Amino acid sequence: MRTIDVDGSLEISVEDSLRAEVANRIPVEAVAADSDGVPIHILLHVVDGMLQELEYFREDSRPIQHATAEDELQVLVL
Protein backbone atom coordinates (compact mmCIF):
# COMPACT_ATOMS: atom_id res chain seq x y z
CA MET A 1 0.00 0.00 0.00
CA ARG A 2 1.17 3.51 -0.71
CA THR A 3 -0.35 6.96 -0.34
CA ILE A 4 -0.94 8.57 -3.74
CA ASP A 5 -2.33 12.05 -2.93
CA VAL A 6 -2.61 14.69 -0.21
CA ASP A 7 -6.08 13.49 0.84
CA GLY A 8 -4.71 10.08 1.81
CA SER A 9 -5.90 7.99 -1.14
CA LEU A 10 -4.16 4.62 -1.20
CA GLU A 11 -2.88 2.46 -4.03
CA ILE A 12 -3.31 -1.16 -2.99
CA SER A 13 -1.45 -4.23 -4.28
CA VAL A 14 -2.86 -7.71 -3.76
CA GLU A 15 -1.84 -11.21 -4.85
CA ASP A 16 -2.92 -12.19 -8.37
CA SER A 17 -4.92 -15.10 -6.98
CA LEU A 18 -7.25 -12.77 -5.05
CA ARG A 19 -10.00 -11.65 -7.42
CA ALA A 20 -13.50 -10.31 -6.95
CA GLU A 21 -16.36 -10.41 -9.42
CA VAL A 22 -17.91 -6.95 -9.43
CA ALA A 23 -20.35 -5.27 -11.80
CA ASN A 24 -18.69 -1.85 -11.58
CA ARG A 25 -15.16 -0.49 -11.19
CA ILE A 26 -16.40 1.23 -8.00
CA PRO A 27 -18.58 -1.33 -6.19
CA VAL A 28 -18.62 0.46 -2.81
CA GLU A 29 -18.63 4.09 -1.72
CA ALA A 30 -18.67 5.61 1.75
CA VAL A 31 -19.65 9.17 2.63
CA ALA A 32 -19.08 11.23 5.79
CA ALA A 33 -19.00 14.93 6.68
CA ASP A 34 -15.69 16.71 7.18
CA SER A 35 -15.34 18.95 10.26
CA ASP A 36 -16.92 21.87 8.36
CA GLY A 37 -19.83 19.77 7.07
CA VAL A 38 -18.59 19.29 3.47
CA PRO A 39 -19.07 15.66 2.37
CA ILE A 40 -16.01 13.41 2.04
CA HIS A 41 -16.28 10.46 -0.35
CA ILE A 42 -14.28 7.24 -0.12
CA LEU A 43 -14.38 5.07 -3.24
CA LEU A 44 -13.17 1.47 -3.52
CA HIS A 45 -11.71 0.85 -7.01
CA VAL A 46 -11.54 -2.70 -8.42
CA VAL A 47 -9.79 -3.24 -11.78
CA ASP A 48 -9.88 -6.60 -13.57
CA GLY A 49 -11.22 -8.17 -10.37
CA MET A 50 -8.33 -6.87 -8.25
CA LEU A 51 -8.51 -4.26 -5.50
CA GLN A 52 -6.53 -1.29 -6.78
CA GLU A 53 -7.30 1.92 -4.93
CA LEU A 54 -9.10 3.50 -2.00
CA GLU A 55 -9.80 7.08 -3.15
CA TYR A 56 -10.60 9.90 -0.70
CA PHE A 57 -11.92 13.33 -1.76
CA ARG A 58 -14.07 16.24 -0.62
CA GLU A 59 -16.97 17.39 -2.80
CA ASP A 60 -15.47 20.89 -3.06
CA SER A 61 -11.97 19.55 -3.97
CA ARG A 62 -10.37 21.24 -0.94
CA PRO A 63 -8.03 19.24 1.33
CA ILE A 64 -9.69 16.93 3.86
CA GLN A 65 -9.57 18.53 7.32
CA HIS A 66 -9.86 15.53 9.64
CA ALA A 67 -9.64 11.76 9.48
CA THR A 68 -13.03 10.10 9.24
CA ALA A 69 -13.95 7.63 11.98
CA GLU A 70 -15.53 4.34 10.98
CA ASP A 71 -18.76 5.12 12.86
CA GLU A 72 -19.18 8.35 10.83
CA LEU A 73 -19.36 6.56 7.47
CA GLN A 74 -22.51 5.91 5.47
CA VAL A 75 -21.64 2.94 3.20
CA LEU A 76 -23.30 2.58 -0.21
CA VAL A 77 -23.07 -0.63 -2.25
CA LEU A 78 -23.30 0.36 -5.91
N, C-alpha and C positions, 0 to 999 in steps of 0.2 A: 504494500500500500504506500502511496505517496500523495502528498498534498499538491494540488495542481492550480490553485488560485487563492486569492486573498480571503475569500469567504470560507475556505476550509474544504472545498470539494476534494474528493479523494479518487484517485485512479486505483483500481483494485485488480490484482492478478490472482487467478485461481488455476488449479490443475486442469489440464485439458479434459480429464475424465469427468469433471463436474459440469454438467450441462442442465439447463432448465428449458422446458418447452413453454414459451410465452407467446401471446398473440401480438403484443406490442413491444417496441424497444423499451418503453418506460411502462412496466407493469404495475408499479406502485409509486405513489406520491404521498408525502406528508406535508402538512401545513401547520404553522404556528405563528403567533404574533411576536415580533421583535419588541424590545423594551419601549419603543415609541408607538407601538400598535401596527406598524407596517407588516404585512404578511411575509413570512419567510417560507420558501418552498424547498423541499428536499426530494430529489428525483432519483430513483434507482434505474440505472441504464443497464440493459442486457443486450449484448451483441452476439449473434450466432449462438445463442443459448448459453453464453458465458457472462457472468457478472463483470461489468467493466468499470462503472463509475457510480459514485454517489455524489450528485451535484447539489450544491447549496446556493440559493440566491434570494435576494429581496425583490419584491415586486417593483420597487422604484429604482433598482440597480445600484443603490448606495451600499456601502459596506455593512455587513451584519454587525450589530452592536453587542449582542450577548449570545452565549451558547444556549441552545434550546434544550430544555430538559425533556426526557422521554414522556413524562406525564402531561406535557404541554402540546404534544403532537396530535393532530387529527389525521389518521391514515386513510388514504383512498386507494382502493384496488381498482385499477383501470382496465 
